[in-house]
Amino acid sequence: MTVNNGVNVMAGLMIIIGLTGAQLTGQIDITQVSWLWLVAFVGINLFQSGFTGICPAKKILAKLGLKDSDGSCCK
C-alpha cells in the first residue's frame, strides 16, 4: 500500500466513523433519504479505492482531460 492509498483509506474511514457516530447518537437519521447518502458514498469509495486502486472519480476526471500527477498529497 502506498502513502496515497493510505490517505484514501484513512479519509474514507473517518467519514464512515463520523456518519456512524452521528447515527448512533441520534444526531442524524441515515435511514431517511438525504444528502448524507452522498457523504456515505464518498467515504465508502475513498475507503475501497485505497485497497483496490479503483477510483471512479479519477477515471471521470481523466476523461475530462485532467492529468495524473507523479506525487502524492503527502510528500
PDB file with SEQRES, HELIX, SHEET and CRYST1 records, atoms N, CA, C and O in Angstrom:
SEQRES   1 A   75  MET THR VAL ASN ASN GLY VAL ASN VAL MET ALA GLY LEU          
SEQRES   2 A   75  MET ILE ILE ILE GLY LEU THR GLY ALA GLN LEU THR GLY          
SEQRES   3 A   75  GLN ILE ASP ILE THR GLN VAL SER TRP LEU TRP LEU VAL          
SEQRES   4 A   75  ALA PHE VAL GLY ILE ASN LEU PHE GLN SER GLY PHE THR          
SEQRES   5 A   75  GLY ILE CYS PRO ALA LYS LYS ILE LEU ALA LYS LEU GLY          
SEQRES   6 A   75  LEU LYS ASP SER ASP GLY SER CYS CYS LYS                      
HELIX    1 AA1 VAL A    3  LEU A   24  1                                  22    
HELIX    2 AA2 LEU A   36  THR A   52  1                                  17    
HELIX    3 AA3 PRO A   56  LYS A   63  1                                   8    
CRYST1    1.000    1.000    1.000  90.00  90.00  90.00 P 1           1          
ATOM      1  N   MET A   1       0.861  -1.174   0.000  1.00  0.00           N  
ATOM      2  CA  MET A   1       0.000   0.000   0.000  1.00  0.00           C  
ATOM      3  C   MET A   1       0.904   1.232   0.000  1.00  0.00           C  
ATOM      4  O   MET A   1       1.900   1.294   0.721  1.00  0.00           O  
ATOM      5  N   THR A   2       0.538   2.193  -0.812  1.00  0.00           N  
ATOM      6  CA  THR A   2       1.294   3.436  -0.884  1.00  0.00           C  
ATOM      7  C   THR A   2       0.734   4.446   0.121  1.00  0.00           C  
ATOM      8  O   THR A   2      -0.337   4.244   0.693  1.00  0.00           O  
ATOM      9  N   VAL A   3       1.473   5.526   0.323  1.00  0.00           N  
ATOM     10  CA  VAL A   3       1.015   6.591   1.221  1.00  0.00           C  
ATOM     11  C   VAL A   3      -0.298   7.172   0.707  1.00  0.00           C  
ATOM     12  O   VAL A   3      -1.213   7.435   1.487  1.00  0.00           O  
ATOM     13  N   ASN A   4      -0.390   7.371  -0.602  1.00  0.00           N  
ATOM     14  CA  ASN A   4      -1.610   7.938  -1.176  1.00  0.00           C  
ATOM     15  C   ASN A   4      -2.804   7.019  -0.922  1.00  0.00           C  
ATOM     16  O   ASN A   4      -3.889   7.496  -0.591  1.00  0.00           O  
ATOM     17  N   ASN A   5      -2.617   5.715  -1.074  1.00  0.00           N  
ATOM     18  CA  ASN A   5      -3.700   4.772  -0.782  1.00  0.00           C  
ATOM     19  C   ASN A   5      -4.060   4.804   0.699  1.00  0.00           C  
ATOM     20  O   ASN A   5      -5.235   4.732   1.061  1.00  0.00           O  
ATOM     21  N   GLY A   6      -3.036   4.914   1.560  1.00  0.00           N  
ATOM     22  CA  GLY A   6      -3.287   5.003   2.993  1.00  0.00           C  
ATOM     23  C   GLY A   6      -4.093   6.232   3.364  1.00  0.00           C  
ATOM     24  O   GLY A   6      -4.950   6.176   4.246  1.00  0.00           O  
ATOM     25  N   VAL A   7      -3.821   7.342   2.693  1.00  0.00           N  
ATOM     26  CA  VAL A   7      -4.584   8.571   2.930  1.00  0.00           C  
ATOM     27  C   VAL A   7      -6.047   8.355   2.533  1.00  0.00           C  
ATOM     28  O   VAL A   7      -6.951   8.784   3.249  1.00  0.00           O  
ATOM     29  N   ASN A   8      -6.281   7.696   1.406  1.00  0.00           N  
ATOM     30  CA  ASN A   8      -7.658   7.411   0.977  1.00  0.00           C  
ATOM     31  C   ASN A   8      -8.379   6.532   1.996  1.00  0.00           C  
ATOM     32  O   ASN A   8      -9.532   6.793   2.340  1.00  0.00           O  
ATOM     33  N   VAL A   9      -7.700   5.494   2.476  1.00  0.00           N  
ATOM     34  CA  VAL A   9      -8.303   4.598   3.465  1.00  0.00           C  
ATOM     35  C   VAL A   9      -8.638   5.370   4.738  1.00  0.00           C  
ATOM     36  O   VAL A   9      -9.736   5.235   5.278  1.00  0.00           O  
ATOM     37  N   MET A  10      -7.695   6.177   5.215  1.00  0.00           N  
ATOM     38  CA  MET A  10      -7.916   6.925   6.451  1.00  0.00           C  
ATOM     39  C   MET A  10      -9.054   7.936   6.294  1.00  0.00           C  
ATOM     40  O   MET A  10      -9.902   8.055   7.178  1.00  0.00           O  
ATOM     41  N   ALA A  11      -9.076   8.661   5.178  1.00  0.00           N  
ATOM     42  CA  ALA A  11     -10.134   9.660   4.957  1.00  0.00           C  
ATOM     43  C   ALA A  11     -11.498   8.987   4.863  1.00  0.00           C  
ATOM     44  O   ALA A  11     -12.468   9.452   5.463  1.00  0.00           O  
ATOM     45  N   GLY A  12     -11.572   7.900   4.116  1.00  0.00           N  
ATOM     46  CA  GLY A  12     -12.835   7.174   3.992  1.00  0.00           C  
ATOM     47  C   GLY A  12     -13.312   6.628   5.320  1.00  0.00           C  
ATOM     48  O   GLY A  12     -14.499   6.693   5.637  1.00  0.00           O  
ATOM     49  N   LEU A  13     -12.382   6.088   6.099  1.00  0.00           N  
ATOM     50  CA  LEU A  13     -12.731   5.546   7.404  1.00  0.00           C  
ATOM     51  C   LEU A  13     -13.232   6.639   8.347  1.00  0.00           C  
ATOM     52  O   LEU A  13     -14.183   6.414   9.095  1.00  0.00           O  
ATOM     53  N   MET A  14     -12.613   7.808   8.323  1.00  0.00           N  
ATOM     54  CA  MET A  14     -13.053   8.914   9.179  1.00  0.00           C  
ATOM     55  C   MET A  14     -14.469   9.370   8.808  1.00  0.00           C  
ATOM     56  O   MET A  14     -15.272   9.678   9.688  1.00  0.00           O  
ATOM     57  N   ILE A  15     -14.769   9.411   7.518  1.00  0.00           N  
ATOM     58  CA  ILE A  15     -16.122   9.782   7.081  1.00  0.00           C  
ATOM     59  C   ILE A  15     -17.133   8.759   7.564  1.00  0.00           C  
ATOM     60  O   ILE A  15     -18.187   9.118   8.088  1.00  0.00           O  
ATOM     61  N   ILE A  16     -16.809   7.476   7.388  1.00  0.00           N  
ATOM     62  CA  ILE A  16     -17.722   6.409   7.802  1.00  0.00           C  
ATOM     63  C   ILE A  16     -17.915   6.420   9.316  1.00  0.00           C  
ATOM     64  O   ILE A  16     -19.039   6.267   9.792  1.00  0.00           O  
ATOM     65  N   ILE A  17     -16.834   6.598  10.080  1.00  0.00           N  
ATOM     66  CA  ILE A  17     -16.929   6.658  11.547  1.00  0.00           C  
ATOM     67  C   ILE A  17     -17.773   7.859  11.980  1.00  0.00           C  
ATOM     68  O   ILE A  17     -18.586   7.751  12.897  1.00  0.00           O  
ATOM     69  N   GLY A  18     -17.580   8.997  11.322  1.00  0.00           N  
ATOM     70  CA  GLY A  18     -18.355  10.186  11.656  1.00  0.00           C  
ATOM     71  C   GLY A  18     -19.848   9.993  11.421  1.00  0.00           C  
ATOM     72  O   GLY A  18     -20.670  10.359  12.262  1.00  0.00           O  
ATOM     73  N   LEU A  19     -20.190   9.418  10.281  1.00  0.00           N  
ATOM     74  CA  LEU A  19     -21.607   9.170   9.988  1.00  0.00           C  
ATOM     75  C   LEU A  19     -22.203   8.138  10.944  1.00  0.00           C  
ATOM     76  O   LEU A  19     -23.335   8.285  11.404  1.00  0.00           O  
ATOM     77  N   THR A  20     -21.428   7.094  11.237  1.00  0.00           N  
ATOM     78  CA  THR A  20     -21.906   6.059  12.154  1.00  0.00           C  
ATOM     79  C   THR A  20     -22.111   6.632  13.556  1.00  0.00           C  
ATOM     80  O   THR A  20     -23.123   6.352  14.199  1.00  0.00           O  
ATOM     81  N   GLY A  21     -21.158   7.429  14.031  1.00  0.00           N  
ATOM     82  CA  GLY A  21     -21.296   8.055  15.346  1.00  0.00           C  
ATOM     83  C   GLY A  21     -22.499   8.971  15.429  1.00  0.00           C  
ATOM     84  O   GLY A  21     -23.224   8.973  16.424  1.00  0.00           O  
ATOM     85  N   ALA A  22     -22.710   9.753  14.379  1.00  0.00           N  
ATOM     86  CA  ALA A  22     -23.865  10.655  14.368  1.00  0.00           C  
ATOM     87  C   ALA A  22     -25.175   9.864  14.341  1.00  0.00           C  
ATOM     88  O   ALA A  22     -26.153  10.270  14.968  1.00  0.00           O  
ATOM     89  N   GLN A  23     -25.201   8.754  13.631  1.00  0.00           N  
ATOM     90  CA  GLN A  23     -26.399   7.909  13.585  1.00  0.00           C  
ATOM     91  C   GLN A  23     -26.664   7.288  14.959  1.00  0.00           C  
ATOM     92  O   GLN A  23     -27.798   7.289  15.438  1.00  0.00           O  
ATOM     93  N   LEU A  24     -25.617   6.761  15.585  1.00  0.00           N  
ATOM     94  CA  LEU A  24     -25.782   6.086  16.873  1.00  0.00           C  
ATOM     95  C   LEU A  24     -26.182   7.040  17.996  1.00  0.00           C  
ATOM     96  O   LEU A  24     -26.878   6.630  18.925  1.00  0.00           O  
ATOM     97  N   THR A  25     -25.762   8.293  17.934  1.00  0.00           N  
ATOM     98  CA  THR A  25     -26.118   9.260  18.976  1.00  0.00           C  
ATOM     99  C   THR A  25     -27.426   9.984  18.680  1.00  0.00           C  
ATOM    100  O   THR A  25     -27.868  10.814  19.474  1.00  0.00           O  
ATOM    101  N   GLY A  26     -28.043   9.681  17.557  1.00  0.00           N  
ATOM    102  CA  GLY A  26     -29.334  10.275  17.234  1.00  0.00           C  
ATOM    103  C   GLY A  26     -29.262  11.653  16.616  1.00  0.00           C  
ATOM    104  O   GLY A  26     -30.287  12.323  16.493  1.00  0.00           O  
ATOM    105  N   GLN A  27     -28.079  12.097  16.222  1.00  0.00           N  
ATOM    106  CA  GLN A  27     -27.937  13.422  15.632  1.00  0.00           C  
ATOM    107  C   GLN A  27     -28.439  13.452  14.186  1.00  0.00           C  
ATOM    108  O   GLN A  27     -28.895  14.487  13.700  1.00  0.00           O  
ATOM    109  N   ILE A  28     -28.349  12.308  13.509  1.00  0.00           N  
ATOM    110  CA  ILE A  28     -28.852  12.201  12.140  1.00  0.00           C  
ATOM    111  C   ILE A  28     -29.609  10.896  12.002  1.00  0.00           C  
ATOM    112  O   ILE A  28     -29.513  10.018  12.859  1.00  0.00           O  
ATOM    113  N   ASP A  29     -30.359  10.771  10.926  1.00  0.00           N  
ATOM    114  CA  ASP A  29     -31.063   9.526  10.632  1.00  0.00           C  
ATOM    115  C   ASP A  29     -30.731   9.140   9.193  1.00  0.00           C  
ATOM    116  O   ASP A  29     -31.350   9.636   8.252  1.00  0.00           O  
ATOM    117  N   ILE A  30     -29.744   8.244   9.026  1.00  0.00           N  
ATOM    118  CA  ILE A  30     -29.318   7.896   7.665  1.00  0.00           C  
ATOM    119  C   ILE A  30     -30.281   6.932   6.979  1.00  0.00           C  
ATOM    120  O   ILE A  30     -30.071   6.557   5.825  1.00  0.00           O  
ATOM    121  N   THR A  31     -31.351   6.527   7.697  1.00  0.00           N  
ATOM    122  CA  THR A  31     -32.347   5.687   7.035  1.00  0.00           C  
ATOM    123  C   THR A  31     -33.271   6.526   6.156  1.00  0.00           C  
ATOM    124  O   THR A  31     -33.986   5.980   5.316  1.00  0.00           O  
ATOM    125  N   GLN A  32     -33.265   7.837   6.339  1.00  0.00           N  
ATOM    126  CA  GLN A  32     -34.072   8.737   5.523  1.00  0.00           C  
ATOM    127  C   GLN A  32     -33.262   9.203   4.312  1.00  0.00           C  
ATOM    128  O   GLN A  32     -32.041   9.335   4.390  1.00  0.00           O  
ATOM    129  N   VAL A  33     -33.941   9.447   3.206  1.00  0.00           N  
ATOM    130  CA  VAL A  33     -33.269   9.937   2.006  1.00  0.00           C  
ATOM    131  C   VAL A  33     -32.764  11.352   2.278  1.00  0.00           C  
ATOM    132  O   VAL A  33     -33.541  12.237   2.637  1.00  0.00           O  
ATOM    133  N   SER A  34     -31.479  11.557   2.108  1.00  0.00           N  
ATOM    134  CA  SER A  34     -30.909  12.877   2.337  1.00  0.00           C  
ATOM    135  C   SER A  34     -29.568  12.978   1.642  1.00  0.00           C  
ATOM    136  O   SER A  34     -29.105  12.019   1.025  1.00  0.00           O  
ATOM    137  N   TRP A  35     -28.939  14.152   1.745  1.00  0.00           N  
ATOM    138  CA  TRP A  35     -27.618  14.382   1.172  1.00  0.00           C  
ATOM    139  C   TRP A  35     -26.550  13.586   1.895  1.00  0.00           C  
ATOM    140  O   TRP A  35     -25.439  13.443   1.383  1.00  0.00           O  
ATOM    141  N   LEU A  36     -26.859  13.066   3.074  1.00  0.00           N  
ATOM    142  CA  LEU A  36     -25.875  12.273   3.810  1.00  0.00           C  
ATOM    143  C   LEU A  36     -25.507  10.999   3.063  1.00  0.00           C  
ATOM    144  O   LEU A  36     -24.429  10.444   3.276  1.00  0.00           O  
ATOM    145  N   TRP A  37     -26.397  10.530   2.186  1.00  0.00           N  
ATOM    146  CA  TRP A  37     -26.066   9.354   1.383  1.00  0.00           C  
ATOM    147  C   TRP A  37     -24.911   9.660   0.435  1.00  0.00           C  
ATOM    148  O   TRP A  37     -24.108   8.775   0.138  1.00  0.00           O  
ATOM    149  N   LEU A  38     -24.817  10.893  -0.043  1.00  0.00           N  
ATOM    150  CA  LEU A  38     -23.687  11.299  -0.883  1.00  0.00           C  
ATOM    151  C   LEU A  38     -22.397  11.240  -0.073  1.00  0.00           C  
ATOM    152  O   LEU A  38     -21.372  10.773  -0.571  1.00  0.00           O  
ATOM    153  N   VAL A  39     -22.442  11.707   1.161  1.00  0.00           N  
ATOM    154  CA  VAL A  39     -21.268  11.666   2.033  1.00  0.00           C  
ATOM    155  C   VAL A  39     -20.867  10.214   2.289  1.00  0.00           C  
ATOM    156  O   VAL A  39     -19.681   9.886   2.249  1.00  0.00           O  
ATOM    157  N   ALA A  40     -21.832   9.354   2.547  1.00  0.00           N  
ATOM    158  CA  ALA A  40     -21.541   7.936   2.770  1.00  0.00           C  
ATOM    159  C   ALA A  40     -20.924   7.309   1.523  1.00  0.00           C  
ATOM    160  O   ALA A  40     -19.974   6.533   1.633  1.00  0.00           O  
ATOM    161  N   PHE A  41     -21.441   7.628   0.354  1.00  0.00           N  
ATOM    162  CA  PHE A  41     -20.913   7.098  -0.900  1.00  0.00           C  
ATOM    163  C   PHE A  41     -19.458   7.511  -1.100  1.00  0.00           C  
ATOM    164  O   PHE A  41     -18.626   6.691  -1.488  1.00  0.00           O  
ATOM    165  N   VAL A  42     -19.153   8.775  -0.837  1.00  0.00           N  
ATOM    166  CA  VAL A  42     -17.781   9.270  -0.988  1.00  0.00           C  
ATOM    167  C   VAL A  42     -16.850   8.566   0.004  1.00  0.00           C  
ATOM    168  O   VAL A  42     -15.741   8.169  -0.356  1.00  0.00           O  
ATOM    169  N   GLY A  43     -17.297   8.415   1.235  1.00  0.00           N  
ATOM    170  CA  GLY A  43     -16.474   7.743   2.242  1.00  0.00           C  
ATOM    171  C   GLY A  43     -16.182   6.299   1.893  1.00  0.00           C  
ATOM    172  O   GLY A  43     -15.047   5.840   2.022  1.00  0.00           O  
ATOM    173  N   ILE A  44     -17.198   5.585   1.454  1.00  0.00           N  
ATOM    174  CA  ILE A  44     -17.022   4.185   1.070  1.00  0.00           C  
ATOM    175  C   ILE A  44     -16.126   4.080  -0.159  1.00  0.00           C  
ATOM    176  O   ILE A  44     -15.283   3.186  -0.241  1.00  0.00           O  
ATOM    177  N   ASN A  45     -16.307   4.989  -1.111  1.00  0.00           N  
ATOM    178  CA  ASN A  45     -15.463   4.990  -2.312  1.00  0.00           C  
ATOM    179  C   ASN A  45     -14.002   5.250  -1.974  1.00  0.00           C  
ATOM    180  O   ASN A  45     -13.118   4.574  -2.498  1.00  0.00           O  
ATOM    181  N   LEU A  46     -13.736   6.228  -1.099  1.00  0.00           N  
ATOM    182  CA  LEU A  46     -12.368   6.512  -0.675  1.00  0.00           C  
ATOM    183  C   LEU A  46     -11.741   5.292   0.001  1.00  0.00           C  
ATOM    184  O   LEU A  46     -10.597   4.930  -0.276  1.00  0.00           O  
ATOM    185  N   PHE A  47     -12.504   4.672   0.880  1.00  0.00           N  
ATOM    186  CA  PHE A  47     -12.012   3.518   1.624  1.00  0.00           C  
ATOM    187  C   PHE A  47     -11.656   2.368   0.684  1.00  0.00           C  
ATOM    188  O   PHE A  47     -10.572   1.793   0.785  1.00  0.00           O  
ATOM    189  N   GLN A  48     -12.564   2.035  -0.226  1.00  0.00           N  
ATOM    190  CA  GLN A  48     -12.304   0.907  -1.125  1.00  0.00           C  
ATOM    191  C   GLN A  48     -11.213   1.232  -2.131  1.00  0.00           C  
ATOM    192  O   GLN A  48     -10.458   0.338  -2.513  1.00  0.00           O  
ATOM    193  N   SER A  49     -11.101   2.481  -2.576  1.00  0.00           N  
ATOM    194  CA  SER A  49     -10.072   2.816  -3.564  1.00  0.00           C  
ATOM    195  C   SER A  49      -8.671   2.708  -2.974  1.00  0.00           C  
ATOM    196  O   SER A  49      -7.706   2.474  -3.701  1.00  0.00           O  
ATOM    197  N   GLY A  50      -8.557   2.878  -1.659  1.00  0.00           N  
ATOM    198  CA  GLY A  50      -7.269   2.709  -1.004  1.00  0.00           C  
ATOM    199  C   GLY A  50      -6.765   1.280  -1.095  1.00  0.00           C  
ATOM    200  O   GLY A  50      -5.558   1.048  -1.168  1.00  0.00           O  
ATOM    201  N   PHE A  51      -7.680   0.322  -1.090  1.00  0.00           N  
ATOM    202  CA  PHE A  51      -7.301  -1.081  -1.159  1.00  0.00           C  
ATOM    203  C   PHE A  51      -7.262  -1.617  -2.588  1.00  0.00           C  
ATOM    204  O   PHE A  51      -6.381  -2.402  -2.939  1.00  0.00           O  
ATOM    205  N   THR A  52      -8.223  -1.191  -3.411  1.00  0.00           N  
ATOM    206  CA  THR A  52      -8.342  -1.774  -4.749  1.00  0.00           C  
ATOM    207  C   THR A  52      -7.659  -0.961  -5.836  1.00  0.00           C  
ATOM    208  O   THR A  52      -7.288  -1.502  -6.877  1.00  0.00           O  
ATOM    209  N   GLY A  53      -7.488   0.344  -5.601  1.00  0.00           N  
ATOM    210  CA  GLY A  53      -6.916   1.211  -6.631  1.00  0.00           C  
ATOM    211  C   GLY A  53      -7.932   1.651  -7.669  1.00  0.00           C  
ATOM    212  O   GLY A  53      -7.590   2.370  -8.607  1.00  0.00           O  
ATOM    213  N   ILE A  54      -9.171   1.228  -7.511  1.00  0.00           N  
ATOM    214  CA  ILE A  54     -10.234   1.604  -8.453  1.00  0.00           C  
ATOM    215  C   ILE A  54     -10.917   2.860  -7.938  1.00  0.00           C  
ATOM    216  O   ILE A  54     -11.498   2.856  -6.852  1.00  0.00           O  
ATOM    217  N   CYS A  55     -10.849   3.933  -8.714  1.00  0.00           N  
ATOM    218  CA  CYS A  55     -11.431   5.205  -8.303  1.00  0.00           C  
ATOM    219  C   CYS A  55     -12.259   5.775  -9.458  1.00  0.00           C  
ATOM    220  O   CYS A  55     -11.689   6.277 -10.428  1.00  0.00           O  
ATOM    221  N   PRO A  56     -13.592   5.707  -9.373  1.00  0.00           N  
ATOM    222  CA  PRO A  56     -14.428   6.230 -10.444  1.00  0.00           C  
ATOM    223  C   PRO A  56     -14.182   7.713 -10.724  1.00  0.00           C  
ATOM    224  O   PRO A  56     -14.200   8.130 -11.882  1.00  0.00           O  
ATOM    225  N   ALA A  57     -13.954   8.510  -9.684  1.00  0.00           N  
ATOM    226  CA  ALA A  57     -13.722   9.943  -9.884  1.00  0.00           C  
ATOM    227  C   ALA A  57     -12.457  10.176 -10.708  1.00  0.00           C  
ATOM    228  O   ALA A  57     -12.430  11.062 -11.562  1.00  0.00           O  
ATOM    229  N   LYS A  58     -11.421   9.398 -10.464  1.00  0.00           N  
ATOM    230  CA  LYS A  58     -10.169   9.542 -11.211  1.00  0.00           C  
ATOM    231  C   LYS A  58     -10.399   9.250 -12.697  1.00  0.00           C  
ATOM    232  O   LYS A  58      -9.869   9.949 -13.561  1.00  0.00           O  
ATOM    233  N   LYS A  59     -11.182   8.228 -12.983  1.00  0.00           N  
ATOM    234  CA  LYS A  59     -11.473   7.895 -14.379  1.00  0.00           C  
ATOM    235  C   LYS A  59     -12.274   9.001 -15.063  1.00  0.00           C  
ATOM    236  O   LYS A  59     -12.007   9.348 -16.214  1.00  0.00           O  
ATOM    237  N   ILE A  60     -13.247   9.546 -14.356  1.00  0.00           N  
ATOM    238  CA  ILE A  60     -14.065  10.627 -14.917  1.00  0.00           C  
ATOM    239  C   ILE A  60     -13.221  11.862 -15.184  1.00  0.00           C  
ATOM    240  O   ILE A  60     -13.316  12.464 -16.254  1.00  0.00           O  
ATOM    241  N   LEU A  61     -12.390  12.244 -14.207  1.00  0.00           N  
ATOM    242  CA  LEU A  61     -11.553  13.429 -14.365  1.00  0.00           C  
ATOM    243  C   LEU A  61     -10.505  13.238 -15.463  1.00  0.00           C  
ATOM    244  O   LEU A  61     -10.157  14.196 -16.153  1.00  0.00           O  
ATOM    245  N   ALA A  62     -10.002  12.026 -15.630  1.00  0.00           N  
ATOM    246  CA  ALA A  62      -9.049  11.748 -16.712  1.00  0.00           C  
ATOM    247  C   ALA A  62      -9.724  11.914 -18.076  1.00  0.00           C  
ATOM    248  O   ALA A  62      -9.122  12.442 -19.011  1.00  0.00           O  
ATOM    249  N   LYS A  63     -10.971  11.461 -18.184  1.00  0.00           N  
ATOM    250  CA  LYS A  63     -11.712  11.620 -19.441  1.00  0.00           C  
ATOM    251  C   LYS A  63     -12.016  13.085 -19.737  1.00  0.00           C  
ATOM    252  O   LYS A  63     -12.191  13.465 -20.895  1.00  0.00           O  
ATOM    253  N   LEU A  64     -12.080  13.906 -18.691  1.00  0.00           N  
ATOM    254  CA  LEU A  64     -12.304  15.338 -18.862  1.00  0.00           C  
ATOM    255  C   LEU A  64     -11.023  16.086 -19.217  1.00  0.00           C  
ATOM    256  O   LEU A  64     -11.048  17.291 -19.464  1.00  0.00           O  
ATOM    257  N   GLY A  65      -9.892  15.355 -19.239  1.00  0.00           N  
ATOM    258  CA  GLY A  65      -8.643  15.949 -19.677  1.00  0.00           C  
ATOM    259  C   GLY A  65      -7.656  16.307 -18.586  1.00  0.00           C  
ATOM    260  O   GLY A  65      -6.589  16.842 -18.887  1.00  0.00           O  
ATOM    261  N   LEU A  66      -7.974  16.028 -17.323  1.00  0.00           N  
ATOM    262  CA  LEU A  66      -7.023  16.318 -16.255  1.00  0.00           C  
ATOM    263  C   LEU A  66      -5.900  15.298 -16.274  1.00  0.00           C  
ATOM    264  O   LEU A  66      -6.133  14.124 -16.561  1.00  0.00           O  
ATOM    265  N   LYS A  67      -4.697  15.728 -15.975  1.00  0.00           N  
ATOM    266  CA  LYS A  67      -3.536  14.843 -15.991  1.00  0.00           C  
ATOM    267  C   LYS A  67      -3.249  14.324 -14.588  1.00  0.00           C  
ATOM    268  O   LYS A  67      -3.502  15.000 -13.591  1.00  0.00           O  
ATOM    269  N   ASP A  68      -2.709  13.099 -14.536  1.00  0.00           N  
ATOM    270  CA  ASP A  68      -2.343  12.480 -13.273  1.00  0.00           C  
ATOM    271  C   ASP A  68      -0.976  12.987 -12.832  1.00  0.00           C  
ATOM    272  O   ASP A  68      -0.071  13.115 -13.656  1.00  0.00           O  
ATOM    273  N   SER A  69      -0.815  13.274 -11.550  1.00  0.00           N  
ATOM    274  CA  SER A  69       0.476  13.739 -11.035  1.00  0.00           C  
ATOM    275  C   SER A  69       1.319  12.529 -10.635  1.00  0.00           C  
ATOM    276  O   SER A  69       0.797  11.435 -10.418  1.00  0.00           O  
ATOM    277  N   ASP A  70       2.634  12.748 -10.542  1.00  0.00           N  
ATOM    278  CA  ASP A  70       3.529  11.680 -10.150  1.00  0.00           C  
ATOM    279  C   ASP A  70       3.626  11.537  -8.646  1.00  0.00           C  
ATOM    280  O   ASP A  70       3.969  10.464  -8.149  1.00  0.00           O  
ATOM    281  N   GLY A  71       3.331  12.596  -7.913  1.00  0.00           N  
ATOM    282  CA  GLY A  71       3.484  12.577  -6.462  1.00  0.00           C  
ATOM    283  C   GLY A  71       2.151  12.376  -5.763  1.00  0.00           C  
ATOM    284  O   GLY A  71       1.085  12.392  -6.379  1.00  0.00           O  
ATOM    285  N   SER A  72       2.248  12.186  -4.457  1.00  0.00           N  
ATOM    286  CA  SER A  72       1.041  12.087  -3.668  1.00  0.00           C  
ATOM    287  C   SER A  72       0.834  13.391  -2.910  1.00  0.00           C  
ATOM    288  O   SER A  72       1.658  14.301  -2.996  1.00  0.00           O  
ATOM    289  N   CYS A  73      -0.236  13.481  -2.187  1.00  0.00           N  
ATOM    290  CA  CYS A  73      -0.523  14.702  -1.439  1.00  0.00           C  
ATOM    291  C   CYS A  73       0.296  14.775  -0.157  1.00  0.00           C  
ATOM    292  O   CYS A  73       0.284  15.805   0.518  1.00  0.00           O  
ATOM    293  N   CYS A  74       0.991  13.731   0.186  1.00  0.00           N  
ATOM    294  CA  CYS A  74       1.702  13.677   1.476  1.00  0.00           C  
ATOM    295  C   CYS A  74       3.188  13.440   1.292  1.00  0.00           C  
ATOM    296  O   CYS A  74       3.707  12.429   1.763  1.00  0.00           O  
ATOM    297  N   LYS A  75       3.881  14.335   0.627  1.00  0.00           N  
ATOM    298  CA  LYS A  75       5.319  14.168   0.443  1.00  0.00           C  
ATOM    299  C   LYS A  75       6.074  14.572   1.667  1.00  0.00           C  
ATOM    300  O   LYS A  75       7.302  14.496   1.688  1.00  0.00           O  
TER     301      LYS A  75                                                      
END                                                                             
